[in-house]
């Protein structure tokens, strides 16, 4: 009721332990669907996933903006914090390029810690950035990204807050350069590596060979990477898989279809069997617990 019962610090410990288990082969890769609002995060938890991802592309789209680095730290922390608030699962957020210079990166880490996140990823693109699966990207020099990572590591107060370094160099400088960058980012203190827009499983395997920290794979639709299964990704050493925009795309596809039906038919009657039932919504929201609170605690009544 109201907020998640598991403290943020405990969720960070849980993420560290789960990543270690995946890295050691005791479990498969963790699966983190992208939540587009707090309610979808509740559903991710109820259906048994390992964690929640907050996508920068989704957050931007939700604000009616393209994913080119227009969102602010305040917007990202507010939205991701609202999502992290409701779930006992660890949540990881896309922190883009860190919202500015290294001092801005440092501030971003502490703000995201305060918002209840279990970790974030920073990328080595030039700002304004582009979606990682589009052409025409540019990356900063390796040394500049190393400064971003070092600033993030130095700023965190909870050592279990996971700092993931994303490299977009594969599309710009080639796979070998991406592997070299991954090694440099780990040396700077990154806890996990996110190689963006890998072309095939062999490329994931090459990054796995280059670093000895957990590896994140982005399974976004309509991108550069094939939609590999969790089992396929496990076979090349991936430890965490994100599905960043999947739920938003499903939802918006259904919304657009529903709006067309209402416009053309003049009623939503033909859509009712495709809707989430009110009873299921109330179950997700724990209406019953709120009623118990009202009955047992908030029981003040005005006299006649």
ChimeraX attribute file (.defattr): number of C-alpha atoms within 10 A of each C-alpha:
attribute: neighborCount
match mode: 1-to-1
recipient: residues
	/A:1	12
	/A:2	10
	/A:3	12
	/A:4	14
	/A:5	11
	/A:6	14
	/A:7	12
	/A:8	24
	/A:9	17
	/A:10	15
	/A:11	24
	/A:12	25
	/A:13	18
	/A:14	18
	/A:15	23
	/A:16	20
	/A:17	13
	/A:18	20
	/A:19	23
	/A:20	16
	/A:21	16
	/A:22	21
	/A:23	21
	/A:24	12
	/A:25	13
	/A:26	11
	/A:27	14
	/A:28	21
	/A:29	27
	/A:30	22
	/A:31	20
	/A:32	24
	/A:33	26
	/A:34	26
	/A:35	29
	/A:36	27
	/A:37	19
	/A:38	18
	/A:39	16
	/A:40	20
	/A:41	27
	/A:42	21
	/A:43	16
	/A:44	21
	/A:45	19
	/A:46	11
	/A:47	8
	/A:48	10
	/A:49	15
	/A:50	20
	/A:51	27
	/A:52	32
	/A:53	29
	/A:54	31
	/A:55	25
	/A:56	25
	/A:57	23
	/A:58	24
	/A:59	24
	/A:60	19
	/A:61	15
	/A:62	13
	/A:63	11
	/A:64	9
	/A:65	14
	/A:66	17
	/A:67	20
	/A:68	15
	/A:69	21
	/A:70	16
	/A:71	19
	/A:72	14
	/A:73	21
	/A:74	12
	/A:75	14
	/A:76	24
	/A:77	23
	/A:78	15
	/A:79	19
	/A:80	29
	/A:81	22
	/A:82	19
	/A:83	25
	/A:84	32
	/A:85	23
	/A:86	21
	/A:87	26
	/A:88	20
	/A:89	28
	/A:90	26
	/A:91	30
	/A:92	29
	/A:93	24
	/A:94	23
	/A:95	26
	/A:96	31
	/A:97	24
	/A:98	28
	/A:99	20
	/A:100	15
	/A:101	13
	/A:102	21
	/A:103	15
	/A:104	16
	/A:105	26
	/A:106	22
	/A:107	19
	/A:108	24
	/A:109	28
	/A:110	16
	/A:111	19
	/A:112	25
	/A:113	22
	/A:114	13
	/A:115	20
	/A:116	24
	/A:117	31
	/A:118	29
	/A:119	25
	/A:120	25
	/A:121	25
	/A:122	25
	/A:123	27
	/A:124	27
	/A:125	22
	/A:126	15
	/A:127	19
	/A:128	13
	/A:129	19
	/A:130	19
	/A:131	18
	/A:132	24
	/A:133	19
	/A:134	12
	/A:135	11
	/A:136	11
	/A:137	18
	/A:138	18
	/A:139	19
	/A:140	14
	/A:141	12
	/A:142	19
	/A:143	14
	/A:144	14
	/A:145	26
	/A:146	22
	/A:147	17
	/A:148	27
	/A:149	31
	/A:150	20
	/A:151	22
	/A:152	29
	/A:153	22
	/A:154	13
	/A:155	18
	/A:156	20
	/A:157	12
	/A:158	14
	/A:159	13
	/A:160	19
	/A:161	27
	/A:162	23
	/A:163	23
	/A:164	28
	/A:165	29
	/A:166	27
	/A:167	27
	/A:168	26
	/A:169	28
	/A:170	19
	/A:171	23
	/A:172	14
	/A:173	12
	/A:174	11
	/A:175	20
	/A:176	15
	/A:177	16
	/A:178	25
	/A:179	24
	/A:180	15
	/A:181	28
	/A:182	27
	/A:183	18
	/A:184	18
	/A:185	28
	/A:186	20
	/A:187	14
	/A:188	20
	/A:189	18
	/A:190	25
	/A:191	23
	/A:192	25
	/A:193	29
	/A:194	24
	/A:195	27
	/A:196	23
	/A:197	24
	/A:198	23
	/A:199	15
	/A:200	13
	/A:201	17
	/A:202	11
	/A:203	19
	/A:204	26
	/A:205	17
	/A:206	16
	/A:207	26
	/A:208	22
	/A:209	12
	/A:210	16
	/A:211	19
	/A:212	14
	/A:213	19
	/A:214	23
	/A:215	27
	/A:216	26
	/A:217	24
	/A:218	22
	/A:219	24
	/A:220	19
	/A:221	15
	/A:222	10
	/A:223	16
	/A:224	18
	/A:225	18
	/A:226	15
	/A:227	16
	/A:228	15
	/A:229	10
	/A:230	18
	/A:231	11
	/A:232	12
	/A:233	21
	/A:234	20
	/A:235	13
	/A:236	18
	/A:237	23
	/A:238	27
	/A:239	28
	/A:240	26
	/A:241	26
	/A:242	22
	/A:243	21
	/A:244	25
	/A:245	23
	/A:246	17
	/A:247	17
	/A:248	19
	/A:249	14
	/A:250	10
	/A:251	12
	/A:252	11
	/A:253	11
	/A:254	15
	/A:255	12
	/A:256	11
	/A:257	13
	/A:258	19
	/A:259	14
	/A:260	13
	/A:261	16
	/A:262	15
	/A:263	11
	/A:264	9
	/A:265	11
	/A:266	10
	/A:267	12
	/A:268	13
	/A:269	10
	/A:270	11
	/A:271	13
	/A:272	10
	/A:273	8
	/A:274	9
	/A:275	9
	/A:276	9
	/A:277	11
	/A:278	9
	/A:279	10
	/A:280	10
	/A:281	13
	/A:282	11
	/A:283	12
	/A:284	14
	/A:285	17
	/A:286	13
	/A:287	13
	/A:288	12
	/A:289	13
	/A:290	12
	/A:291	12
	/A:292	11
	/A:293	12
	/A:294	12
	/A:295	11
	/A:296	8
	/A:297	9
	/A:298	10
	/A:299	9
	/A:300	8
	/A:301	6
	/A:302	5
	/A:303	4
	/A:304	3
